Amino acid sequence: MSTLEDKKEHRNTLPKGFWLNEYEIESVLGKPGGFGITYLAMDTNLRQKVAVKEYLPTDFAIREGISTVYVRSSSDADSFQWGLKSFIEEARALARFSHPNIVRVLRFFEANGTAYMVMEYQEGQCFTDYLKTQHTLNEQELLAIIDPLLFGLAEVHKAGLLHRDIKPNNIYIRNDGTPVLLDFGSARYAVGKTRSVTSIVTPGYAPLEQYDNAIKDQGPWSDIYALGAVMYHAIHGEPPPAATRRVLKDPMIPAVQIGEGKYNESLLKAIDWALQVSEENRPQSVEQWRHAFLSDFFSQKVALPLPPSSSIEKFWSSPQLRWWCLTALSGLGVILLVALWVIASLYYGGVPSQELQAALAKEQAARAALENELKDTKALLDKEQKLRKQKELLLAKVVSFEERKQIRGETGSQNHLGTNNYYDVVGVGASDTLRVRSLPGALSPLVDELPPNGKCVAYLGQFRIVGQYVWVLVQYRDKPKGWVNSQFLIENRDEECKKLEVQTVNEEKKP
């Protein structure tokens, strides 16, 4: 790029050598965006590099002179302040996270008529450049990047936040190969309420609901669409078509066709599921989606991959190992205490010196602290064993319904009960009913209710994990199909449902 073009491209940036509090600007990181500029800077107190993001929405703000930011006109003041408030709230929210795959915010401050977010600087490259060199990724390479991001994104969603701008440019691959999610879009969508919608979305990665800024329609499923588009790009070499092009006649080639024979079918189906145009047809949570593309692990009863961590962290994070280590240390402390008393008896006639008494007191205090930690670790171990048992029960339930799905097959009709496996309602009070929902989860809208003694409930071959429960898609007689909590179903093993099948089929054949 020529000097003239470079000057034009960076006309709103702070100059090299400029001081922001204790941070000295060194260069611009990447290309300045329409809503902010990120700099590489030196923390002159700690003598380490940091990334500093400046809020500067160029649609209605400009820098005059060397540093100060002004709104272009008084009519833009409300939009600027709205975005500034969201930028600061985003910084506060991100500062609470200490997750290896979420950008770490160290501090934020206001200056020069705007605000700045100071973040940890990571050596590496953005996923866009990574894909330019790799073009496409195999399944192992893809999951090594996506799976850690899902752990981080789940934490963000649990805190009630959304990213709103997931794309390859906002995923950074460190030199050690681990990914980190950057540049949350809260300020972008705050100012987007009063701006052209095309300036606040990234075609190909933004879901349809983000084109009209209807926040009530946005949720975890919106970020899932964007991350699904990133995965689609990684297996296809280019992103899917913009969501607006997919409404009437969808030109997107499904992932199951693009990756057939190269990737696990469950992974490809999960990508297509995430890329459903209607938000109601997408996974409603990261956990639900992650289970879908890792369903092969469930069916084979293989442990799921965990986020990367150091060998020391892996060792000490295991309560079993900690319990045995602390038990050994506690026993060693007892032996040492007895040895000190023996020395006192032999050399001081049974009366320890002041120094030895102090040493004994110190040893006793250390042993008491060790016993307390041992007690805490034992409680943690009991909790982990309880959680493991819950997960094993959940896994058994998942495998059970996966087997039912395989027995049923994917070609059977859902118009009558004869093509399905059957369950009876259990554990529902005589005066109560089993609620059927339009989507998996107890908060989804009510579709219908099943009687407490309902029999021959047809399982339609779909299940989803929501929290600690498995939800399954069912239909009861001529009632509408919907989702119920599987803990209230027990498999029907008698011939009553088969008789009903014959009766139903015969009725359908009557002229």
C-alpha positions in Angstrom: 0.0 0.0 0.0 1.3 3.4 -0.9 2.0 6.1 1.6 -0.9 8.2 0.3 -3.3 5.3 0.5 -2.0 4.4 4.0 -2.5 7.9 5.2 -6.1 7.9 3.8 -6.9 4.5 5.3 -5.6 5.5 8.8 -6.6 9.2 8.8 -8.6 8.8 12.1 -6.0 6.8 14.0 -3.7 8.0 16.8 -0.1 8.6 15.7 2.7 6.3 16.6 4.3 7.4 19.9 1.1 9.0 21.2 0.5 8.4 25.0 -2.8 7.2 26.4 -2.3 7.4 30.1 0.6 4.9 30.7 0.2 3.3 27.2 2.4 4.3 24.3 0.9 3.7 20.9 3.1 1.6 18.6 1.0 0.7 15.6 -2.5 -0.1 14.3 -3.6 -3.8 14.5 -5.4 -4.8 11.4 -7.6 -2.4 9.4 -9.6 0.2 11.3 -13.2 -0.8 11.3 -16.3 1.4 11.1 -16.9 1.3 14.9 -13.5 1.3 16.4 -9.7 1.1 16.0 -7.4 -1.4 17.8 -3.8 -0.4 18.5 -0.7 -2.3 19.6 0.7 -0.3 22.6 3.3 -0.7 25.3 2.3 -0.6 28.9 5.2 1.6 30.1 4.6 0.7 33.8 4.7 -3.1 33.3 6.8 -3.1 30.2 4.6 -5.4 28.2 2.6 -5.2 25.0 -1.2 -4.7 25.2 -4.0 -4.2 22.6 -6.0 -1.0 23.1 -9.4 -0.7 21.4 -10.7 2.8 20.8 -14.5 3.5 20.3 -14.7 5.6 17.2 -17.8 5.0 15.0 -16.8 6.8 11.8 -20.4 7.1 10.5 -21.0 10.0 12.9 -17.8 10.7 14.7 -14.4 12.0 13.6 -11.1 12.9 15.2 -10.0 16.6 15.0 -6.4 17.4 15.7 -4.2 14.7 17.1 -6.5 13.0 19.7 -9.9 14.4 20.4 -13.0 12.7 19.0 -16.1 14.8 18.1 -19.6 13.8 16.7 -20.1 15.0 13.2 -23.3 16.8 14.0 -25.6 17.4 17.0 -28.1 15.0 15.5 -25.6 12.2 15.9 -24.9 12.9 19.6 -27.5 10.5 21.0 -26.3 7.6 18.7 -22.7 8.2 19.7 -23.5 8.3 23.4 -25.7 5.2 23.1 -22.8 3.3 21.5 -20.3 4.7 24.0 -22.4 3.4 26.9 -22.6 -0.1 25.3 -18.9 -0.1 24.7 -18.2 0.7 28.4 -20.7 -1.9 29.5 -19.1 -4.5 27.2 -15.7 -3.7 28.7 -17.1 -4.1 32.3 -18.7 -7.4 31.4 -15.6 -8.9 29.6 -13.4 -7.8 32.5 -15.3 -10.4 34.7 -14.2 -13.3 32.4 -10.9 -15.1 32.8 -11.4 -17.7 30.1 -8.5 -18.9 27.9 -10.6 -18.6 24.8 -12.3 -15.2 25.5 -10.3 -12.0 25.0 -9.1 -10.7 28.4 -10.0 -7.1 29.2 -7.5 -5.6 31.7 -9.1 -2.2 32.2 -11.0 0.6 30.4 -11.0 4.4 30.7 -12.5 7.5 29.1 -10.3 10.1 27.4 -10.2 12.4 24.3 -14.0 12.5 24.1 -14.3 8.7 23.8 -13.4 5.4 25.6 -10.7 2.8 25.4 -10.5 -0.9 26.3 -7.2 -2.4 27.2 -6.8 -6.1 26.4 -4.1 -8.7 26.6 -2.0 -8.9 23.4 -1.6 -12.3 21.9 1.0 -13.4 19.3 -0.6 -15.2 16.3 -2.9 -14.5 13.4 -6.6 -14.0 12.7 -8.6 -17.0 11.5 -9.1 -15.2 8.1 -5.4 -15.3 7.4 -5.2 -18.8 8.8 -7.8 -20.0 6.3 -6.1 -18.2 3.5 -3.0 -20.5 4.0 -5.0 -23.7 4.9 -8.0 -23.0 2.6 -10.0 -25.8 4.3 -9.5 -27.7 7.5 -9.9 -31.4 8.3 -12.2 -32.5 11.1 -9.5 -32.7 13.8 -8.1 -29.3 12.9 -11.6 -27.8 12.9 -12.7 -29.2 16.2 -9.4 -28.2 17.8 -10.4 -24.6 17.1 -14.2 -24.6 17.4 -14.6 -26.8 20.5 -12.6 -24.5 22.8 -14.5 -21.5 21.5 -17.8 -23.2 22.4 -16.7 -23.5 26.0 -15.9 -19.8 26.1 -19.1 -18.8 24.2 -21.2 -20.9 26.6 -19.7 -18.9 29.5 -20.6 -15.6 27.7 -24.2 -16.7 27.2 -24.5 -17.8 30.8 -23.6 -14.3 31.8 -26.5 -13.0 29.7 -24.3 -11.6 26.9 -24.1 -12.2 23.1 -21.1 -11.7 20.8 -23.2 -10.6 17.8 -20.2 -10.4 15.4 -18.6 -13.9 15.2 -16.6 -14.2 12.0 -13.1 -15.3 11.0 -11.7 -11.8 11.5 -12.8 -11.9 15.1 -11.2 -15.3 15.9 -7.5 -15.2 16.7 -5.2 -18.2 16.5 -2.3 -17.9 18.9 1.1 -19.2 18.1 0.4 -22.3 20.2 -2.6 -23.1 18.0 -5.3 -22.2 20.6 -8.1 -19.9 19.6 -9.5 -16.7 21.3 -12.7 -14.9 20.5 -12.3 -11.1 20.0 -14.2 -7.9 19.3 -17.7 -8.3 20.8 -20.3 -6.3 18.9 -22.4 -4.7 21.7 -21.5 -1.1 20.7 -22.0 -1.9 17.1 -25.6 -3.0 17.7 -26.4 -0.2 20.0 -25.5 2.4 17.4 -27.0 0.2 14.7 -30.5 1.0 16.0 -30.2 4.4 14.3 -28.0 3.5 11.3 -28.2 1.6 8.1 -28.5 -2.1 8.9 -25.9 -3.1 6.2 -23.2 -1.3 8.2 -23.7 -3.5 11.3 -23.8 -7.0 9.9 -21.3 -9.2 8.1 -23.0 -10.9 5.2 -22.6 -14.7 5.2 -22.1 -14.8 9.0 -24.9 -12.7 10.4 -28.3 -14.5 10.9 -31.5 -13.1 9.4 -32.7 -11.7 12.8 -29.7 -9.4 13.0 -30.8 -7.5 9.9 -33.7 -5.8 11.6 -32.0 -5.1 15.0 -34.9 -6.8 16.8 -33.0 -7.6 20.0 -35.9 -9.7 21.3 -35.4 -12.2 18.4 -31.6 -12.5 19.1 -30.1 -15.0 21.5 -27.5 -17.8 21.7 -29.0 -19.2 18.5 -27.8 -16.0 16.7 -24.1 -16.6 17.7 -24.6 -20.3 16.9 -25.6 -19.3 13.3 -22.4 -17.2 13.0 -20.1 -19.9 14.3 -21.8 -22.4 12.1 -21.0 -20.1 9.2 -17.4 -20.0 10.3 -17.3 -23.9 10.3 -19.0 -23.9 6.9 -16.3 -21.6 5.6 -13.6 -23.9 7.1 -14.9 -27.0 5.3 -16.0 -25.3 2.0 -13.4 -22.6 1.5 -16.0 -19.8 1.5 -18.8 -18.6 3.7 -22.5 -19.4 3.1 -24.6 -16.9 1.1 -26.0 -13.9 3.0 -29.1 -14.9 5.1 -31.2 -12.4 3.2 -30.6 -14.4 0.0 -31.6 -17.6 1.6 -35.2 -16.7 2.5 -37.2 -17.5 -0.6 -35.0 -19.8 -2.7 -31.9 -21.0 -0.7 -28.8 -21.2 -2.9 -26.7 -22.7 -0.1 -25.2 -26.1 -0.7 -25.8 -28.1 2.5 -22.7 -29.0 4.5 -23.8 -32.7 4.3 -23.2 -32.5 0.6 -20.0 -30.5 0.7 -18.3 -32.6 3.3 -19.7 -36.1 2.4 -17.1 -38.7 3.0 -14.6 -36.2 4.5 -16.2 -35.4 7.8 -18.4 -37.2 10.3 -22.1 -37.0 9.3 -23.0 -35.7 12.8 -20.7 -32.8 12.4 -22.0 -31.8 8.9 -25.7 -32.1 10.1 -24.9 -29.9 13.1 -23.4 -27.2 10.8 -26.6 -27.3 8.7 -28.7 -27.2 11.8 -26.9 -24.1 13.0 -27.4 -22.5 9.6 -31.2 -22.8 9.5 -32.6 -19.4 8.4 -35.4 -19.4 11.0 -34.0 -19.0 14.5 -36.7 -21.3 15.9 -35.2 -24.2 13.9 -31.7 -23.7 15.2 -30.1 -25.1 18.4 -31.2 -22.9 21.3 -28.0 -23.3 23.4 -24.3 -24.0 22.9 -24.6 -27.2 24.9 -27.4 -28.5 22.8 -25.5 -27.8 19.6 -22.2 -29.2 20.9 -23.9 -32.4 21.7 -25.3 -32.6 18.2 -21.9 -32.5 16.4 -20.2 -34.7 19.0 -23.1 -37.3 19.1 -20.6 -39.9 17.8 -18.8 -39.6 21.1 -22.0 -40.2 23.0 -23.0 -43.2 20.9 -19.6 -44.8 21.2 -19.4 -43.9 24.9 -16.1 -42.0 24.4 -15.1 -39.2 26.7 -15.6 -35.7 25.1 -12.6 -33.5 24.5 -11.9 -30.8 27.1 -10.5 -27.3 26.7 -6.7 -27.3 26.5 -4.8 -26.7 29.8 -1.3 -27.1 31.0 -0.1 -30.5 32.4 0.1 -29.0 35.9 -3.4 -27.7 35.7 -4.7 -31.1 34.4 -2.9 -32.8 37.3 -4.0 -30.6 40.2 -7.6 -30.1 38.8 -8.3 -33.8 39.5 -9.9 -34.1 42.9 -8.8 -37.7 43.2 -5.1 -36.9 42.7 -5.4 -33.9 45.1 -7.1 -36.1 47.7 -4.3 -38.7 47.6 -1.5 -36.1 47.6 -3.0 -34.3 50.6 -3.6 -37.6 52.4 0.0 -38.5 51.9 1.2 -35.1 53.1 -1.1 -35.3 56.1 0.4 -38.7 57.0 3.9 -37.3 56.5 3.1 -34.5 58.9 2.1 -36.9 61.6 5.3 -38.8 61.2 7.3 -35.6 61.4 5.5 -34.5 64.5 6.2 -37.8 66.3 9.8 -37.6 65.2 10.2 -34.1 66.7 8.7 -35.3 70.0 11.2 -38.2 70.1 14.1 -35.8 69.5 12.8 -33.6 72.3 12.6 -36.5 74.7 16.1 -37.8 73.9 18.0 -34.6 73.9 16.1 -32.3 76.2 15.0 -34.8 78.9 11.4 -34.6 77.7 11.2 -30.8 78.0 11.4 -29.2 74.5 13.3 -26.0 74.1 11.5 -22.8 73.1 12.7 -23.1 69.5 11.5 -26.7 69.3 8.1 -25.7 70.9 7.7 -23.0 68.2 8.6 -25.5 65.5 6.1 -28.0 66.9 3.4 -25.3 67.1 4.1 -24.3 63.5 4.0 -27.9 62.4 0.6 -28.4 64.2 -0.8 -25.3 62.5 0.4 -26.5 59.1 -1.1 -29.9 59.7 -4.5 -28.3 60.8 -4.5 -26.3 57.6 -3.6 -29.4 55.6 -6.5 -31.3 57.2 -8.9 -28.5 56.3 -7.8 -28.5 52.7 -8.1 -32.3 52.8 -11.7 -31.9 54.0 -12.5 -29.4 51.3 -10.9 -31.6 48.7 -12.9 -34.6 49.9 -16.1 -32.6 49.6 -15.0 -31.6 46.1 -14.3 -35.2 45.3 -17.8 -36.3 46.5 -19.4 -33.5 44.4 -17.4 -34.6 41.3 -18.4 -38.2 41.9 -22.1 -37.1 42.2 -21.8 -35.1 39.0 -20.1 -38.0 37.2 -22.9 -40.3 38.3 -25.5 -37.8 36.9 -23.6 -37.5 33.7 -23.4 -41.3 33.4 -27.2 -41.5 33.9 -27.6 -38.8 31.3 -25.3 -40.5 28.9 -27.2 -43.8 29.4 -30.4 -42.0 28.6 -28.9 -40.4 25.5 -27.6 -43.7 24.2 -30.9 -45.3 24.9 -32.8 -42.8 22.7 -30.0 -42.9 20.1 -30.5 -46.6 19.8 -34.3 -46.1 19.5 -33.6 -43.7 16.7 -31.4 -46.2 14.9 -34.0 -49.0 15.3 -36.7 -46.7 14.0 -34.7 -45.5 11.0 -34.9 -42.2 9.3 -37.3 -43.2 6.5 -40.3 -44.1 8.5 -43.5 -42.1 8.2 -44.5 -40.0 11.2 -48.2 -40.0 10.3 -49.1 -42.9 12.5 -47.7 -44.8 15.4 -46.6 -47.9 13.6 -43.2 -46.6 12.5 -42.0 -45.5 15.9 -40.9 -46.8 19.2 -43.4 -46.3 22.0 -43.3 -45.1 25.6 -45.7 -44.8 28.5 -46.1 -41.8 30.8 -44.7 -42.3 34.3 -44.1 -40.3 37.4 -46.9 -37.8 36.8 -49.4 -37.3 39.5 -53.0 -38.6 39.0 -54.3 -35.1 39.0 -51.6 -33.6 36.9 -50.5 -33.8 33.2 -47.3 -34.1 31.2 -46.7 -30.9 29.3 -45.7 -31.0 25.7 -43.5 -28.1 24.5 -42.9 -26.6 21.0 -39.1 -26.6 21.6 -36.8 -28.5 24.0 -36.8 -27.0 27.5 -39.3 -26.2 30.3 -39.6 -22.5 29.3 -40.7 -23.2 25.7 -44.3 -22.5 24.7 -46.9 -25.1 25.6 -48.3 -27.2 22.7 -50.5 -29.7 24.5 -50.7 -32.0 27.6 -50.5 -35.8 27.9 -52.6 -37.6 30.5 -50.7 -39.1 33.5 -51.7 -42.7 32.3 -50.9 -42.1 28.6 -49.7 -45.2 26.8 -48.2 -45.7 23.3 -46.5 -42.3 23.1 -44.7 -42.4 19.8 -41.0 -41.4 19.9 -40.3 -39.5 16.6 -36.5 -40.1 16.5 -35.2 -36.7 17.8 -33.7 -35.9 21.1 -31.9 -32.8 22.6 -30.0 -32.3 25.8 -31.1 -29.3 27.9 -29.1 -28.9 31.1 -29.2 -32.2 32.9 -32.2 -33.6 31.1 -32.9 -35.3 27.8 -35.9 -33.9 25.8 -37.5 -36.0 23.1 -39.8 -35.3 20.2 -43.1 -37.4 20.6 -46.6 -37.7 19.3 -49.6 -39.1 21.3 -52.4 -40.5 19.2 -53.9 -37.7 17.1 -52.5 -34.9 19.2 -49.8 -32.5 17.8 -46.2 -33.5 18.1 -43.9 -31.8 20.6 -41.1 -32.1 23.1 -41.3 -33.7 26.5 -38.8 -34.4 29.3 -37.8 -38.0 28.9 -37.6 -38.6 32.6 -41.4 -39.0 32.5 -41.3 -41.7 29.8 -40.8 -45.5 30.2 -40.4 -47.8 27.2 -43.5 -49.7 26.3 -42.7 -53.4 25.9 -46.1 -55.0 25.4 -48.1 -55.6 22.2 -50.7 -52.9 22.9 -49.0 -50.4 20.6 -48.6 -52.9 17.8 -52.4 -53.6 17.9 -53.0 -49.9 17.7 -50.7 -49.7 14.8 -52.6 -52.3 12.8 -55.9 -50.5 13.7 -54.5 -47.1 12.6 -53.1 -48.5 9.3 -56.4 -50.3 8.5 -58.4 -47.1 9.2 -56.1 -45.2 6.8 -56.6 -47.7 4.1 -60.4 -47.5 4.2 -61.8 -45.6 1.2 
